[in-house]
Amino acid sequence: MRFLPVLALFVVGCQPVLEDVPGIDGGPRPTSFKHAHNDYEHARPLLDAIDQGFESFEVDVWLNGNDIGVSHFGTSFKGTLKSLYLDPMAERVQRRGFVGKSFGPTFLWIDLKQGDPRLLDLLATQLGEYPFLTRFSDEGAALSGQVTVILTGDDAGKKALVGRPSPRPYARDSNSYRPDDPPADSKWGAYALNYNGFLSWNGVGTMPEAQRRQLENLVNGVHRTGRQLRLFACPETREWWLAAKAAGVDFIGGDDLAGIAQAVSQ
């Protein structure tokens, strides 16, 4: 189940070589969403990226006393998940009917920096308080909301959360990809993969043909499972963003909001 109505592997050195995987025929080309990596580091969390037309936002969370704090390293907290994201999103939905600059899907990637059971309990409780979030059910189709939460980060923590009874206001990603992964379901709907585990191009000049083919095979393999793809630790260059869009990468992200917006929106 993809979030939107909605390969054989050979090891060579440190990177896999993905065999050709045909694209999915007969359907619309996947939309590439602009993804704000560590969005909370910008001067105005959420709002700076929205002003640039972003649809996807990433936030790192830790247990901070009795609340969920937002921080990269677990110190110097920028605020709480509720104050920086959930409440502002709720206010925008109530006032405008949607979160982004214009109507359309919005994604909130919550990066679990800890697997502490207290953090998991708090997160499940807080997310359950917001009816505008997409609900995922083990018994049928998801109930689409104005924002879809994707859990990333701590593997045991996100798997424990999606193992709770449905409907759940979140699904999870995986930080590893295998060609024999099972089809998407109500628990697992995306991949967040390290660019350097699959590609070696530095993002400057023209993407080598072998690298372009590798990227397309990865995208097609992911889409064959019914999931969406985000790559992280990518080059921060216009050439990379354009290549990712051409290949059909679902979430194209980084820290340069203006650069990403210009490349992905054209």
Helices and strands as residue ranges (DSSP letters): E 9-12, E 15-18, E 33-36, G 39-41, H 47-51, E 56-64, E 67-70, E 79-80, H 81-81, I 82-86, H 87-96, E 107-112, H 117-128, E 148-153, H 155-162, E 171-174, E 188-194, G 195-197, H 209-224, E 228-232, H 238-247, E 251-254, H 257-265
